[in-house]
Amino acid sequence: MAGVGARSGVSVDEVAGLVGRTLAEAGLTVADVVALATLDARAGEPGIVGTAERWGVPVRAFGSDVLASVPVPHPSSVSLAATGTASVAEAAALAGATALAGTGEGAELLVQKRKSGGVTCAIARSLPFVTNEESTTARLLPQGHGYTAGKAAFDPVPELRTPPIHHPTAAMYTHTHSDAHDLRHHGDAEIRDEKLIDLAVNVRTNTPPEWLRERIAASLTSLALYPDGRAARAAVAERHDLAPRRVLLTAGAAEAFVLLARALPVRRPVVVHPQFTEPEAALRDAGHEVGRVLLREEDGFRLDPAMVPEEADLVVIGNPTNPTSVLHPAETIASLARPGRTLVVDEAFLDAVPGEREALAGRTDVPGLVVLRSLTKTWGLAGLRIGYVLAEPETIAALERAQPLWPVSTPALVAAEACMSRPALAEAEHAAHRIGVERAHLLAGLAEFDEVRAVSAAEGPFVLIRIERADAVRERLRALGFAVRRGDTFPGLDRHWLRLAVRDRTTTNCFLQALDQALLIEG
C-alpha cells in the first residue's frame, strides 16, 4: 500500500515519480501497488487521481479523524495543523494496508516517509499471521519500537520506558593495567556443547534466508580461483554512496578491530564501555594501554561527550551499543571528532534499527571517522566471517596494507554483494521492524517482574537487564533449557547483569515462564 500526501496542484509526474522511487527502496515495482491511500480531502487531487488511473489502481481515502489516530514515526506539526494528521503518507499507508489485512494481523511500514517537492510517500504492507513469529494481537507501536498497525484499532502501546534508577556501576574514566573482566568471552560460549534455547547470541534466527544460501552455494564452483573482491567492494560503496577507495572488506568486524589496533599510529586509545569487548582486547594485544570511559546506569548508559578525554587520539564506541542496546544520537557521536583523532563507530547492529536512524555510515564530513559494519547478525553469517570498514582513503590504505593476501573468501564476497541489493535491504528493513515489535513484547513481559530492571531505551536486537545475583539466575535458566549472556565480562557491569537476545513471540513467552521459575527458585 502506497500512502500519498500532496499539496494542491501537484502533477501526475511528481506523484508517480516519488511513489516509484519509494517503491524501489522497498524492492517493489508499480505492479505491487494495490491502491493509493490518502486523506479524503486530497483524494480528488489531479496528481493523485491521474497516477492511480495511469497505474490502474483505486484511490483509498481516509478521514482526518482516522489518520489522526495512527501514531507515525515522523510526525509533522505543519501537517497536523494543515490536515489534522501528523503525517498523511505514513498514516494513510498503515491505515490502507491494515484495511487490506483481512484475517491477517495488521500492517507495518516498509519505507517511512519520503518527500519531494509538494509530495510525500510511504510504503506499508499487510502482515500475515504466522504462528511462531507473529503476535496474536496487532498493535501500532510508538516510536523506537517499530510501527505495526492492528486490524481492530490504532491504539498505541503504552511507553515501556521507566525513569532510570540510581545504581552507579563505575567511575567515569579509568586507565587499565590489569582487568578482572574476561574480554575474550562472547555469547557463543554460552551455547557450546549444550542443546539450549539461545538467547545469548545476537544473530537473527532462521537465517541465512534460502535465497542467500543458494547464492553462497553457487559460489562454491569458483573455489579453484583466488578471491576477487572488486564487485563486492563496489556494491558496498554504492549502498553507502561512497567511492570504492573508502571501503575495505574484512573477515568480520573482529578483523577490522585487529587491523585498527596494529596499523594506526595510536598513542592514547579510549574505549567507551560497556560495549563489545573485542576492540579493547585487540588494542591491548597490540601493546596499547587503553583508557576507558564507563557509561553509567543512572545516566541511562547514554554518552556524554565531555567524559571523553581531549588527549584521546582514538575513540571507540558502538551504536547501538552492545550490550546496553542504547542508540546514541549521530551528532553526539560526531561531536567527538577532533583533528588528529580517529573516531571508530561500531555499527554492527545498526541495520537492525528501522531506517538505520543515527547512522554515520556514508558520512564524509566527519574528520577521522571510521565506521565498521557486519553482515553477521542480520543475515546469519557468523560462520562465514564478512564485514567492512568505511573510512577516509588514507585510513583504508593503511588498514589494507596490514591485511594478509585474499583475506575474505569467495563465498563471503558473494554474500556481501548479495546483501547490498535493493531487495536484500528491503528485507533487512522489514526484519528491523519485526525486531522492534518483538523487543517491545519482551520488555513488556520483563516489566511484570519486580526483581528485574531493564534498560528500557533499547533500540537493538537485544535487551540488557539487572537482577540481584543474576549469575545464579543464569545458571537456573540453563537448567531450565535457556542460554542467556552473562554481563560481568563487560567493563562497567558486574555479576548482576544479563543480556537477552530478542526472539519471536513464542520463544519469548516460554523464556518469561522459565525466568519466573528461576526467580522463584533463587528467591
DAUR-V532085 format. One record per run of one state. SS is the DSSP state (2 for helix, 1 for strand, 0 for the rest). FROM is the first residue (numbers start at 1). TO is the last residue. If there is no record, write none. Layout:
# DAUR-V532085
[[SS | FROM | TO] [SS | FROM | TO]]
This chain:
# DAUR-V532085
[[0 | 1 | 1] [1 | 2 | 6] [0 | 7 | 11] [2 | 12 | 25] [0 | 26 | 29] [2 | 30 | 32] [0 | 33 | 34] [1 | 35 | 39] [2 | 40 | 42] [0 | 43 | 45] [2 | 46 | 55] [0 | 56 | 57] [1 | 58 | 62] [0 | 63 | 63] [2 | 64 | 68] [0 | 69 | 76] [2 | 77 | 83] [0 | 84 | 87] [2 | 88 | 99] [0 | 100 | 105] [1 | 106 | 116] [0 | 117 | 118] [1 | 119 | 127] [0 | 128 | 139] [1 | 140 | 140] [0 | 141 | 147] [1 | 148 | 150] [0 | 151 | 155] [1 | 156 | 156] [0 | 157 | 172] [1 | 173 | 175] [0 | 176 | 186] [2 | 187 | 190] [0 | 191 | 196] [1 | 197 | 199] [0 | 200 | 209] [2 | 210 | 222] [0 | 223 | 229] [2 | 230 | 239] [0 | 240 | 243] [2 | 244 | 246] [1 | 247 | 250] [0 | 251 | 251] [2 | 252 | 263] [0 | 264 | 268] [1 | 269 | 273] [0 | 274 | 277] [2 | 278 | 285] [0 | 286 | 290] [1 | 291 | 294] [0 | 295 | 296] [2 | 297 | 299] [0 | 300 | 304] [2 | 305 | 307] [0 | 308 | 313] [1 | 314 | 318] [0 | 319 | 329] [2 | 330 | 334] [0 | 335 | 341] [1 | 342 | 346] [0 | 347 | 349] [2 | 350 | 352] [0 | 353 | 353] [2 | 354 | 356] [0 | 357 | 368] [1 | 369 | 374] [0 | 375 | 375] [2 | 376 | 379] [0 | 380 | 386] [1 | 387 | 391] [0 | 392 | 392] [2 | 393 | 402] [0 | 403 | 409] [2 | 410 | 419] [0 | 420 | 421] [2 | 422 | 446] [0 | 447 | 452] [1 | 453 | 454] [0 | 455 | 461] [1 | 462 | 466] [0 | 467 | 469] [2 | 470 | 479] [0 | 480 | 481] [1 | 482 | 486] [0 | 487 | 496] [1 | 497 | 501] [0 | 502 | 504] [2 | 505 | 522] [0 | 523 | 523]]
